[in-house]
Structures are given as C-alpha cells and as structure tokens.
Amino acid sequence: MARRIIPINCNINHKVDDVMYIINIQNQILNGTEEEYVILFDKCKFLDAAVSVLIGTLPIYSTQLGKRVRISFSNKDSPVFEFIRSVGMYEFFYNNKKLISYVKPRALPFGKILDDDMMEIYTDKIIELAPIKMNDKASAILSSYFYEIYQNSFSHAKSSIGVFSCGYWMKDHLVFSIYDMGMGIPQNVREHIDNTLSSRECVEWAFEKGNTTLDETIIKRGLGLSQLEKFIQLNNGYMAMYTDDVYYLINNDKKEIHVLSAPIKGTLFIIRIKADDQHIYVVNGER
C-alpha cells in the first residue's frame, strides 16, 4: 500500500497562515494518489481547538475516497496528544469510554452535529462554560447567534459527512469552530442566484442582510451572516470564514476578503470572542 507521511513540525494557532498550512495538507490528501496518509505531530506542541476540526474530519471524509488517514505522534507525552484527548477527539475515533475522564471541563468536545438537539447541546454548552455570569436575556441573545451559525451550516452545506465542531473556553475568551466538508458558500450562491459570480462576490452577497439561498417554499431565512458580522464587530471579536478559494476575516472593526492560495473543502467558521464584563453580549449598543 502506497503511503505518505506528512509531518507537522510547527505550532498551529487559528491565525490565517496556520489555517492555510492545514488547508494545504488537506489538499495533499484529497488530491494525492497514495492510499494511506499519516499526519505526524512530531515537533508540533500546540494545536488550536478551532483548527483541530480540519484534522479530525480528514480521516472521516477520506474513507469516501478510498483512502486512509491516521493521526500519529512520536510519543504519547506529546502536548498535542494530550490536547486531542482533552477535547474528546481521541475518544471520538476510538470510542473508548474509559477516556471520557480526559475531556476537560472547559472543552467544547470535537463532535458531529446531527440534528437540532445536538445544535442546542453545543449552544447551551458554550453559555454554560462562560467564565462570566450572564442574565437570561444576555444568554438568550448569545445563544441565538451561535444556534443560527450551527443551523445554517447544517441547512446549507449539504455535506456528506455532516457538520463538526470543536472549541475551548480559555480564561478570558472562547475560540470555537464549525466545519463541514460539503458545498462551499460560493457554489451554493452560484447555483441559486448567478453562476457568473466570483467567489468574492458570492461571499459579499451572503453577508448582506436578508439574502437567502433557501427555496421560497420554506420559511424564508438568510444565511444569518449579517447578524453574526454585527455581533463580532460590536464585541471587538474575531471571525474567519474559509470557503472554497476565499476567506473572509473580521478582526475587531476591520473586514477583509482574500483569495486563498489553495481551496478548502466546504466552509470553516472560526470565532473568537472575549469574555469579560465589557464584552460577549453587547447587541446594538445595549447589554
């Protein structure tokens, strides 16, 4: 069996260059001719929880291509191995119930979003783990934003493997991701609106309030991205959306759209929000 070993010798944060590093690995595997791929965490000492979904979904999707992907470590003392256990990724693949004790209390465990119930569980978990106390109104507002993101990924992606999520509450911020390996936003928009639009134009259209690609026979609802954008900006947060061959970045009040050097399969959202008494639940200037 032809095999390729792909070493990861650097730390992986959720900054654009690091995400692009993993996207390039994804392309090597999806477009390669080998039957087996080993992602080797040798000198890597940190893997961001939000980026880990790109690694965790590769073994799942690759089986549809007749390929095998394994995640390997030079030793079991690797901090990345400890992290993968702490967010439940190891347990997810090996289904060893004894490992559940390794999942850290502040982790949003790596897992598949199967239905509305699972979306609510993940959304409630985000609120539950917040290191500040929120009143019912603030919790409801925040929950509605996160639920909308999950719902839209679930409805629009048309992914053959489903929607996955992972994250972690740190001392003063939350970082989490939602990822599908399905239809990217540009392809979705082109099929429903205009097949001549560029990827950049499709993403800009998707962030316009009220725009939707759902059929009129269903309750009309957009992609929910304009409200998410507003929330991120009001709270001086961070959001990066990678889809097809473009990424859309909101960092505090700055917005950027750029072309990727290699396309991502599907759509990845990475969201980072602060959690102190000045942030997390500001909506339209009110708390």
Disulfide bonds with the S-S distance in Angstrom:
none
